[in-house]
Amino acid sequence: MYKNDPMKAYMQDIGEIPLITKEEEIMLAAKIKKGDEPAKHKLIKANLRLVVKIAHDFKGFGLPLLDLISEGNIGLMRAAEKFDPAKGAKFSSYSAWWIKQSMRRALSQKSRTIRVPVASAGKINKIRNAKLELQETLGRQATDTEIAEHLDFTKRTVQGLKLADLKTFSIHDPIQKGEEGNFEEIIPDPNTSTPDVIIEDNESLQRLKGLITRLDERERTILVMRYGLDGSRPKTLEEVSKIIGRTRERVRQIQMQSLKKLKSMIDDENLERSEAMKQAAEKEARLSGRKNIKAAIRIAAVEPNALGFKKEELLKCDSPIEDLQLSTRSINSLRSVGIDKISELVTCTQMELLKIRYFGEKCLVEVRDAIDTYHLRIVSIAS
């Protein structure tokens, strides 16, 4: 009849067990002290309904009702072993403490991903109940101070226990029940590189691979294996030494020697690039009639080689450079030298922009195309 409802089936089963009198409790307790197992089972079974009653008081705190009943039954069994009728208490009163204690312990250990001590779990339950009571009395949510005064706790204790009571969830949980998609799909990964950083890293890697080809074969082989430059797992000194037939110390020496050579090559390349840009800037200055050009300095008059030449509509455009829909790398580079508006950007020349740190040819092409597109849009709207 109750195959699909375990709770109803359980209630029907324990409802058929007869209750016992206080005299029977005393008699059973005496037998239990002598090790009579059937007597203990009879005392426990007669009080299973008490466990269900108490379990309802602990509903909604993180464990299903059947789990609470199961934990309460463990406490009931412990009470049956410890019960001493000579102290004057009824078994139901005595066992209630053990049942509640067992349920509280289960809630503190099993209902949360982060374990909370039993004593703290009890205080958390008091705070929950106090919040409900005060909400009914005040007609609003109670503050931490009001809860603390109501329970005679400190405000700091209330705030700390409320933090401990925060529920955790899995990133694999659905965003909304009955719908597809989970939290994993919408939570950003802070360790993921942005597209502009990936491009820059790829450019650096390609540049490094080009420089490595200028090393001798043994140096090149060791660096590739040690740093996994061929896409494989980086190897230890021990692994490399076995592959090339040299000692670990010799492999380390060759590695350090190769790295010094690479650093020297990179320094030489940077010096050549810096000198080439300096010469290009000086040439640009001579052609434009200026002796010195500083990177991204805004000029009063728009010169023929400025990005905004013959684009007068953009000279008065105070819109932010974000409206050009540039990459993060381009925007950050421009802002680093104080270029925030489109009107400020279009007064710069290509050479001025190329002298900005991290602003390369790709950024320049992107900016140039974006300005042309934005200008056409403004002109079409105006007409």
N, C-alpha and C positions, 0 to 999 in steps of 0.2 A: 504493500500500500504506500509506503514512504521510501521506496527504492531511490527516488531522485532527490530526496531531502534527508540527509544524514541527521540533521538536528532534530527533526520531528520523530525520526525512527528511534533516536537515542532517548528522547523525552518519553516516548511510549514505553520503552523497555524499563526505564528506571521508575516510571509511574506505577508499574505493577509490583514493585518491591514494597513490602509492608514496613511501616514505621515501627520503632521500638520504644518502650517506656524507659523512664529513668532507672527503674529497678533492673531492667534487662541490661542497660548500659553498664551498671555496676557489676552485674554478674559476668558480662562479656569481658570487661576490663580485667577482672580477676583471672579469667581463663587466659587472656592474652599475656599476662605477666608470667604465666607458666609455659608460654610458647605454643598456645593453641592457635594454629593458623586459621581453621574454619571460623573460630570466634572473631578473629580480626577481620576476616572477609565479610562476615555478617554485619559487624559494626560499620565498616566502610560503606557497604552497599546501602545500608539504611539511611545514610547521610549524603548520598550522591546528589539529591535534589538541592541540598544546601549549597553545594558547589556551583550549580547552575544559577541559583539566585544571586550569589556573590559575583559570579562572572559577568552578569548583566551590568553591574556597577562599574566594571572596567572596560566596557565596550567603547570603541572609538579612539583608543589610545595606541593603536598600531598593530594589534594582534587579532585575528579572527576569533569569534566566540568559541568555536570548537577547540581551538588551541588554548584559549584561556581555561576552558573546562578541564582539558587534559593536564595543564599545569596545576590547576587547583586540586585535582584528584591526587597529585603527588603530595601536596601539602596535607590533604586529608589522611593519606596513608601514614605520613609522619606523625600526625596528631594521634592516630589510633595506637601507635607504638608508645607514645609518651604520656597518654592520658592516665591521670590518677584521680579517681572519683573521691578519694579521701579528702581532697582539698576543697570540696564543696561545689565545684563548678559543673554545669551540665556539659556534656560532650559537644553539643552544638556551639555553645559559647566558646569553649576551649579551642575547638578545631577551626573556628572562623579565623582566628589570628594566623594559624599556620596556612590556611587556604589563601588568605590575602597576601601573606608574605611570599608565598610561592608565585602568585600571579604578578606581584610587583617585581620580583626578581626576573621573571621571564620577560616582562615588558622592558626592563632596563637593559637586558642582554640581547633580546631577539627582535625587538620592534624597531631598532635603529641601526643604521649602518655603523655609526660611531657609538661605542658602548658608553652608557652613563651609569655611574654607581647607583646602587639601590636607594640610598638615602637621598641622592639628588633627584632620582626619578619620582620619589614620593613628593618632594617639594614642587617639582614640575606639575604634578597632578593637582596640587593645592593651588598653584597659580592659575591653571586652566579653570578650575572651579570658581576661583575668586573673580576671574575676568567675567564669567557668565553672571555671577551674582551681582557684581557691581554694574554690569551693563543693564540689567533689569532695574536696578535701583536708580542709576543716574540717567538712564535713557540714552547713553552714548558709550563709546569705548573708554574704558578706564585708563588713566595714565600709569606709568611705572611707579610713580610716587604714591598714588592712591592704592595700588595693589600692595605695595610694600607696607603702607600703614595698616591696611586691612589684615594682613597676615603677620604683622610685627616682624617683617624682614627688612633688611637694608635695601635701598634702591639698587645698589650695585649687585646684590644677590639676585634680585628679580631680573635685571638686565642680562646677567650672565646665564641664568637658567633659561631665559627665553631664547638666547642664542643657541644653547645646547638642545633646545626643543625644535630647532628648524629641521624640516624634513629634507632628506636627500633624494635625488632621483638619478637614474641612469641616463647617459647620453643616448642610449638605445631605446629609451621610452618614447612612445608616440607623442607628438605635440598635442594632439587632441584625440580622444578616444573615438574609434570608429573611422578614423581618417588615416591616409597614408602619410609617411614622412615622420622622422624622429628628430630629436634635438641635435643629434650629431650632424645633420645636414645644414643647420642654420647657425651653429656656434662657430665663430671664426677661429682659425688656428693662428695664435700670435707668432708662431715659429715659421709660418709660411712666408716666403719672400714675395714681394710685389713684383709685377712684370718688369718694371724698369730696373730693379735690383738684379733680377734673373738675367736680363739682357747684359747688364754691366758685368756680372760674374762670368757669363759665357764669353764675353769679349776678352776679359782678363785671362780666362782659361786658354782660349785660342792663342792669345799673345804668348802665354807661358809655354805652350806646346811648341810654338815657333822658335822660342829661344832655346828650348831643350834640344832641338835638332842640331844646334851648334855645339853641343857637348860631344865628347867622344862616346863610343858605343857603351863602354862599361859604366860610365857615369850616368848616361841616359837610362840604361837598364835598371840601375839601382834606384834612381829617383822614381821611375815609373812604378816599380814594385813596392817601394816603401810608402808612396802616397796614393797608390791605386789610380794613377792618371789614365790607365787604359780602361777604367770602369770596373775593375775587379776590386776585391777586398784588399786594403792596405796590409802589407806583410811585415812581420816582425824582423828584427835584425837576425835572429836565429834562422828564420825561414829563408831569408835572402842569402845568408852565408852558405847554407846547404845547397841552394840552387846554383850559385856561381862558383862554389868551391873555394871560398875565402873565409878567414876567421871573422867573428862578429866585430871585433875591434877594427879590422881592416875595412869592413863594410861601412862602419860608422865614420871612419876617417874619409873614405871616398865620398860618402854622402855629404859631410860637412864641406869638403873641398868643392863639390859640385854646387852646393847652395851659395858659396861665396862667389863662384864664377857667375851664377845666375844673377845675384845681386849687383855685381859689377856691370853685367850686360844691361840690366834694367836702369841703373843709374846713368849709363851712357845714352840709352834711348831717351830717357826723360830729359837729359841735358840737350840732346839734339833737337827734340821736339820743342823745348823751351826756347832754344836759339832760333829755330825756324819761325815760331810764332812772334818772337820779338822782331825779327827782320821783316816779317809780313806787316806787323803793326807800324813799324817805322815807314815802310813803303806806303801804307795806307795814309799815314799822317802827311807824308810829302805830297801825295796826290790830292788830298783834301785841303791842303794849305794849313794844316795844324802840325806843330812841332811834337806834340805829345798826346797820346790817346790813352785814357784810363778806362778800364773795363766798366761798361754799363753806366757811364756818366750821362745824364740827360742834357741834351744840347738845346739851346734856345731856338735856333733856326733849323729847319729840316733840310738836310743836305741831300744831294742826288743819290748818295749811296746808303741813305737811311732806309729802314724797312717801311716807313710811312710816306716815302716820297711819292707825290701825286695821289695821296690818299688823305686829302684834307679832312674828310669826314671823321677819320680816326684820331686826329690831333686833339679833338675836343671830347673824345670818348672817355668818360670817367669810370666806365665799367671795369670790374676786377678782371685780372688776367685769367681767372677760372672760367670766364664766359667763352674763352677760346677753346675750351675742352682739351687742354694740353695734358700730357702725362704728368704724374706726380713728380718725376725726376726733373722735368723742365720747370714746373711751377716752383719747386723748392729751390732750384738753382737761381731763378730770376728773383725770387723773394730774398735770397741771401745777400743780394746787392741792392736791395731797396726798390726793386721794380714791382709795384703792386697793381698798377692800372694799365689799361691798353694804351692810353695816351703817352705814358712814360716809355712803354716798350717800343712803340713805332718810331721814336726819335733816335733809337740806337742803330748802329751799323752792324753788319754781320761780324766784322772783326772784333767789335766791342763785346758782342755776345760770346764769341768763341774764346775770349780770354777769361770768361767766368769759369770758376772751378766746377768740374763735373758736367759742363755744358759742351757736348761734343757736336760733331757734324749731324748726327741723327736728330738731336734736339733742335738744331738750327733749321733743318729741313721741315721738321714738324711745326715750328713756330712760323716759318715763312708761309707754309701752306695754310695754316690756321688763320693768319692775318688776311691773306687773299680771300679766303672763304668768308670770313666775317665781314670784310669790306663789301664784297658783292651782295651779301645779305642786307647790309645797311642801305646800300644804294638802291636795291630793288624795293625795299620797304618805302624809302623816301619818294621813289618815282611812282 
